[in-house]
Amino acid sequence: MNLQQIIDQLNLTVLTETRDFTTIQPEGGYTSDLLSCVMAGAKSNYLWITLQAHLNIVAVAALLEIAAIIITEDAQPDATAIAKANEQGVILLSTPKPTYEIDGKLWEMGIQIQK
Amino acid sequence: MSPTSPLTRTPTAQETRGRRDRSITDKDANAINRVEELSYDLKIHEVMTRQMKIASPEMPLANVLEILRINHISGVPVVKDSELIGILSLEDIVRAMQKNELSAPVSQYMTRKIITVASYDSIVSAIQKFSDSRLGRLPVLDENNKLVGMITKGDITRGILVALQKDYKEEEVRRYRASHLFEDIVSDRTTLVLRYNIKAHDFTHGGNASSHIKRALLRLGADPQTARRCGIAVYEAEINLIIHSTNGGILKLEVESHRITMSTTDDGPGIENIEQVLQPGYSTATEQVREMGFGAGMGLVNIKRCVDKMDIESTVGKGTKLTMRIYVPTENLNGRKDD
């Protein structure tokens, strides 16, 4: 399952610059709004699902090489955050749906955690 | 493109079986260029167009003509009950126009003899079919013979260009590595020191120093895992300065060929009970900071997990010094031990 298919199936809005999302194949996901938990729990090439939309999520995602951040419940990052994400190559996606629903759908789509 | 280019000429039967299946002599290997290699390495599903326009057999030709015009394409697959039954190209429409039959259904003019390619095949098999058939687009089927996309010569060219660009970028990164620094500069012990001034409560720039440090380590030739561990540790330390320090502090990175030492120093407020701050979940962060997702009480726990050695010295009213150390596996950085 590549990122383009995930964007299409979950009807996500791409907030950062578009690029070829078909080459990105997320290998799992992590959900938390606490940055240190994400630091500990998210692996590289994971999706990160969060309500947080402020600038600092970009730094965390860049360090961890997160495949994309899915920002839920229509939380909106400001222009500075989006510019920073573009500069660091972090993909920001947005949805009006709550985190729980997005997690459930991703799991159903096969984005699960490799044991 | 020359007539003998791998993109336009028909591969020999031997080539079609795949270069991987035969033994390649040194002479052969020299003759194979990167583009040729890519045409075997890249799979059709990696370059094909997934979002495609399709036509149904009942659709009037005039409607399809409109689809072709709007999307600037020259043909569409014809699908019935999710099965591929034909291809309708501009040429078919021209035939219908000559007879003034643009209202005829697609099924009447479509080409039923379809040449398809498999999504899991190398693009070389599509290249061969393009040159054999002189067709401009081919439907792509998956392992269950379901239509999953279309491939054109343009897709192949683009796919190869993207792959070449990636190659080029990797090559550039490799050349840019500063790892030779340790080899070029001779001393009994070489240390590279990077200092960053971290301002208190400056969340806007939170993580900048860590991201610069991670990049610097990669440039110095650290393996990605080591750079990642340093990145996480130093991020947590940087954020701690931003959240807790009275006047900010200094983040210092010392790189030696065999170890990386990171430290933060500040001049207050100092930690009252070090045992307590090391407890997972313990945090003194304000409500406002917590709302931003900080203050989980996991910062120092994360640092401890990432580094080989962590040490905190603190005096209330004076300040805190946090030292973190990671030993670099041999054959990393410059692969030479200095002491």
Interface residues (C-beta under 8 A of the other chain):
Chain A: Q4 D20 T22 T23 D33 L34 L35 S36 C37 M39 A40 S44 T50 Q52 H54 L55 N56 I57 V58 A59 V60 A62 L63 L64 E65 T80 Q88
Chain B: E46 R50 V162 F203 T204 G206 G207 N208 S210 S211 K214 R228 G231 I232 Y235 E236 I239 M292 G293 F294 A296 G297 M298 G299 V301 N302 R305
